[in-house]
Structure formats: C-alpha cells, structure tokens
Amino acid sequence: MTQVTEKAEASESIKLSPMREVHLSQIAEMHRQINPSPWSLDQWNTCCEAPLYSNWILEDKDLDVGEQVVGFSCSICSGPEAELLNIGVAQGKQGKGLGEGLLRSSLLLLPETAEHCFLEVRRSNIPAINLYEKLGFESIAERKDYYRHSSGVVEDALIFRKTL
Ligand SMILES: CC(C)(COP(=O)(O)OP(=O)(O)OC[C@H]1O[C@@H](n2cnc3c(N)ncnc32)[C@H](O)[C@@H]1OP(=O)(O)O)[C@@H](O)C(=O)NCCC(=O)NCCS
C-alpha cells in the first residue's frame, strides 16, 4: 500500500490498485456481505466508468490464495469538492489497519483541485465514524431518517467534512 499504517498486521502482499471492470463482481459480492444496503452491480459499473470518479482497490496478491480483492474505495471530485461515496474492507480482513491505509491513500490520490472531502455515514456505524474522526473528518450535519435498509430499519445519516 502507498500509505503505511501504524498497525503491523497489514499484510505485505496487499497492494493498492485502480479499480477496473474486472474487479466489480468481487467488489459487489464483498459489499453485500458488509453493508445493509449494498450497491447493485449496475451501480458499481456506473461508478467505475464515470470520468469524475477516483476508485481504488486493495488486492491481496498472496501467491497461495491467488489474487483477491479485500478492499475498495470510491470517490468523486469536481473542482474543490470531493466526496467519499463508499469504502469497505472484506469481513475477514477488518481491524488490521487496511481501512485506514486505504482511506489515507484515497485522500492523497484525489485530484489536486480537491480542497474538501465530504462523506455521509449511518449513525450506528461506529467503526466507520471512528475511522473518519481519526483521519480528521468532522461531523457538520445530520439527515434524519435518511437510510431505509432492506430489513426495514430506518436510520439517520451523519455528514462529515475534512479540509484537505
Ligand atoms: C469502516 C471500515 C472500512 C474500517 O476498516 P478496517 O480495516 O476494519 O479499519 P482499521 O483496522 O484500519 O481501523 C482504523 C480505525 O477505524 C476505527 N475502527 C475500526 N474498526 C473498529 C471497530 N470494530 N470498532 C470501533 N472502531 C473501529 C478505529 O478508529 C481504528 O483505529 P484504531 O485501530 O487506532 O482504534 C470497515 O470496518 C468496513 O469495511 N466496514 C463495513 C463497510 C462500511 O461500513 N463502510 C463505511 C461506509 S460509510
């Protein structure tokens, strides 16, 4: 990875690469496992093809297991404003510093025009909120009952911003 995290567990075999169409089915499957409202394959295709997007994956190139996508991030940037639209780490790989490294790298790799990065997150998503606050994002607004999960659960969104 381009960013070294403080945690030693992050594997040397894990590399940061641009997201490509060939990765999308693995990413969509991973997203179904870690998010209560996962994107469809069509949504992933749209985000991969669109010109303003900046999309990255973490790929485990461990020779014993074969190449495997273990993380993804998806951002959009227009002039000074960027937004982190999605980030995730595979279930079995969470808690090892990968999400932090991926987010740091994704922010560094935004276009030079980017001055702020926004994101929204479910209020109950404590791991993600802690990660964002650790990297300097500040909560600036909330959207009441913004998410309606397929389970029927309704939840507020929190909006965070970081000055780059
Ligand atoms: C959020 C997510 C990307 C974090 O990735 P990760 O690789 O597990 O996180 P890291 O190991 O890099 O941890 C970095 C920081 O995140 C926070 N964090 C991570 N897991 C946490 C947990 N289970 N509980 C509380 N805080 C947690 C901590 O601040 C941690 O720093 P610390 O180790 O110094 O305490 C990952 O949990 C994930 O994919 N979640 C499901 C998808 C999702 O919710 N994405 C965000 C959508 S808005």
The ligand as an ORCA input file, in Angstrom:
! r2SCAN-3c Opt
* xyz 0 1
  C     -15.139      1.014      8.283
  C     -14.082      0.036      7.746
  C     -13.755      0.395      6.292
  C     -12.796      0.168      8.588
  O     -11.778     -0.656      8.015
  P     -10.801     -1.532      8.937
  O      -9.745     -2.057      8.066
  O     -11.611     -2.528      9.691
  O     -10.261     -0.428      9.953
  P      -8.772     -0.284     10.539
  O      -8.332     -1.586     11.078
  O      -7.925      0.370      9.512
  O      -9.005      0.708     11.762
  C      -8.785      2.109     11.637
  C      -9.610      2.829     12.684
  O     -11.014      2.627     12.439
  C     -11.716      2.536     13.695
  N     -12.259      1.171     13.848
  C     -12.042      0.136     13.013
  N     -12.744     -0.950     13.433
  C     -13.401     -0.571     14.559
  C     -14.313     -1.232     15.434
  N     -14.670     -2.517     15.257
  N     -14.838     -0.550     16.459
  C     -14.515      0.754     16.655
  N     -13.659      1.456     15.851
  C     -13.113      0.785     14.813
  C     -10.682      2.832     14.755
  O     -10.640      4.230     14.932
  C      -9.397      2.335     14.090
  O      -8.249      2.962     14.623
  P      -7.517      2.292     15.906
  O      -7.125      0.913     15.493
  O      -6.355      3.199     16.152
  O      -8.536      2.261     17.013
  C     -14.564     -1.438      7.854
  O     -14.988     -1.673      9.183
  C     -15.690     -1.798      6.909
  O     -15.448     -2.174      5.763
  N     -16.940     -1.711      7.375
  C     -18.102     -2.107      6.560
  C     -18.344     -1.168      5.410
  C     -18.637      0.231      5.912
  O     -19.372      0.421      6.874
  N     -18.066      1.245      5.221
  C     -18.281      2.632      5.529
  C     -19.474      3.126      4.816
  S     -19.777      4.834      5.184
*
